[in-house]
């Protein structure tokens, strides 16, 4: 290929910043899952934690 040929390339778009609302939603979902897991544990074992 010849060195005097100009190659036109589309510039890469800048990376998008993460949505802070999604981060808060993920934290809330994890907290709910932890409470649900604890509730399920106590329902299955039938005794409180030591």
Secondary structure as UniProt FT lines:
FT   TURN            3..4
FT   HELIX           20..45
//
